[in-house]
Amino acid sequence: MTILLDPTSERTVAGRALAARPPSLKGKVVGLLDISKPRGDVFLDRIAERLAGEGAKVLRFAKPTYTKPAPVDLRHEIASRCEVLIEALAD
Amino acid sequence: MPASAAKKPSLPDGLVAVVKRDCPTCALVEPVLRELQEASGRLTVYTQDDPSFPAGLRAVDDRELEMSWHHAIETVPTLLRIERGAEVGRTVGWNRKDWEALTRVSGLGPSLPPHRPGCGSMSVDPDKADALAARFSGGKIRSRRIELASLEDEVESLFDRGWTDGLPVVPPTEARVRRMLEGTRRAPDEIVDAVPPDLAPASVEKVAINAVLAGCKPEYLPVVLAAVEAACTDQFNMHGVLATTMPVGPVIVVNGPIRRAIGMNSGVNVLGQGNRANLTIGRALQLVIRNVGGGRPGEVDRATHGSPGKLSFCFAEDEEGSPWEPLSVERGVPAGASAVTLFSGEGTRCVIDQKSRTPDSLASTFAANLRALHHPKLVLAFDAMLVIGPEHARVFRDAGWTKARLLAEIEARLQIPWADLARGAHGIAEGMPEHFRSETLPKFRPGGLLLVHAGGTAGLFSEIIGGWQSGPGGSQPTTREVRP
């Protein structure tokens, strides 16, 4: 019988249920996160326009650089202020 | 279930002496030991360095230092009295009165001086102590044990669990991991850093397990640990290097005496196959990122093409044959110290110039080839590493060009006119955005070109390794000293 040592972090990934899909965006706070790739703003400007037309309140966020994960404070701010988030990856 | 939670081996009843030949006091008491065996017949001698010492006493071989470690021997000679398996008395060094009291034999060693201090036990030698502790302390290996079913093939089971990079790996048994841990003085539970992308903490032990998987020898482990440290810095940004759609991975350049000590290749086929240290060190780092960090292709790793170097990309600089200071020294590591430098790099591209015999001509060749890196119309965004072959380096040595001179000459040749860079110029949409507009732009940011000397002694070639997004917003070359 062979016994091997586990090479992984031995973490168990926590399962989280998706938030319920809102029936309408009217009156909802929608965050738009620009990961700071070129022209991501072009895409998000148009999305912001469309969302505002549907009665949503739009908040804009941006990562300092697309090469690194969003800083923890930014993630916290988004989570505490928004009900819905759209992330834009563009080139 | 710590399978090998080492049980303390017991000493035989009677008198026990622990000695080594290399200790003058042990040699001094040799006749006393013989006298005691004749008198009591219940003396057992353990020897730490030479089983034929003391002659004629049939000493027990403790070169593995297992007995010495478990019974906390700090000095040789140590004389113990054991009754019903338990130690009831001990004395260290040579002291006639103490020896007589412990042995209950009088008139010991009449021709010897009354006392003489002993020597250090090999089991407390600072070079060995941590490795012995890692080996004999049993419970210190903390990783989950995975018991394979009797019909399971070891190598296949590792593929099935997703722990390989696509090539077979060495099964990480506890014995192999313990041997690997002997390659460092660092404790198995020391946390090296949080490994991207999951930012999972990697202990020295987890790195050692992955080094076993990769096929490393224990003496490579300090280099792997230094590479993991460098990879986990915000400066190197392993998360981005992994997540990018570009084909880059960590390229490890090793400098200093450890290159020779562990048999790394810096010569013929330096960037190719065939050298165990080069190949397995680079592979171990990638396996740490995969297994501890959770970075797998198609998940956080989004590379469009990737590159063969993402299996392993590690080599040593040829310092002995170089006209210049080593990369590590240029980057602030003291000469004579060993270090790794990590560079986020793609594959290699050969620069051929078999005609240039002047440094100016060869610098122009380098500049012309480097200009096309990633796209001839994109500048300042990417670093590069130029691996200069010995036959090319000779041209600069003969001309007395320093490394700084060569870098400055290449830089001067890579000031590119805006007319060649603007989007749309030369009928190519790709190019620099308008807000960069300037009369000329340099291809590389300051410090964005690294020079390394390596390769076989025949061939007027060098190699370009292109980088990824450069600077603080991307990945910056990162150097770490190798610690034992």
Chai-1 contact restraints between the chains, C-beta under 6 A:
chainA,res_idxA,chainB,res_idxB,connection_type,confidence,min_distance_angstrom,max_distance_angstrom,comment,restraint_id
A,T2,B,L148,contact,1.0,0.0,6.0,A-B,restraint_1
A,T2,B,E154,contact,1.0,0.0,6.0,A-B,restraint_2
A,I3,B,A3,contact,1.0,0.0,6.0,A-B,restraint_3
A,I3,B,R145,contact,1.0,0.0,6.0,A-B,restraint_4
A,I3,B,E147,contact,1.0,0.0,6.0,A-B,restraint_5
A,L4,B,I146,contact,1.0,0.0,6.0,A-B,restraint_6
A,L4,B,P171,contact,1.0,0.0,6.0,A-B,restraint_7
A,L4,B,P172,contact,1.0,0.0,6.0,A-B,restraint_8
A,L5,B,S143,contact,1.0,0.0,6.0,A-B,restraint_9
A,L5,B,P172,contact,1.0,0.0,6.0,A-B,restraint_10
A,L5,B,V177,contact,1.0,0.0,6.0,A-B,restraint_11
A,L5,B,I209,contact,1.0,0.0,6.0,A-B,restraint_12
A,D6,B,S143,contact,1.0,0.0,6.0,A-B,restraint_13
A,D6,B,R144,contact,1.0,0.0,6.0,A-B,restraint_14
A,D6,B,I146,contact,1.0,0.0,6.0,A-B,restraint_15
A,P7,B,W163,contact,1.0,0.0,6.0,A-B,restraint_16
A,P7,B,I209,contact,1.0,0.0,6.0,A-B,restraint_17
A,P7,B,N210,contact,1.0,0.0,6.0,A-B,restraint_18
A,P7,B,L213,contact,1.0,0.0,6.0,A-B,restraint_19
A,P7,B,N291,contact,1.0,0.0,6.0,A-B,restraint_20
A,T8,B,N291,contact,1.0,0.0,6.0,A-B,restraint_21
A,S9,B,A200,contact,1.0,0.0,6.0,A-B,restraint_22
A,S9,B,V292,contact,1.0,0.0,6.0,A-B,restraint_23
A,E10,B,R144,contact,1.0,0.0,6.0,A-B,restraint_24
A,R11,B,A200,contact,1.0,0.0,6.0,A-B,restraint_25
A,T65,B,G473,contact,1.0,0.0,6.0,A-B,restraint_26
A,T67,B,G240,contact,1.0,0.0,6.0,A-B,restraint_27
A,T67,B,Q469,contact,1.0,0.0,6.0,A-B,restraint_28
A,T67,B,G473,contact,1.0,0.0,6.0,A-B,restraint_29
A,T67,B,G474,contact,1.0,0.0,6.0,A-B,restraint_30
A,K68,B,N237,contact,1.0,0.0,6.0,A-B,restraint_31
A,K68,B,G240,contact,1.0,0.0,6.0,A-B,restraint_32
A,P69,B,H239,contact,1.0,0.0,6.0,A-B,restraint_33
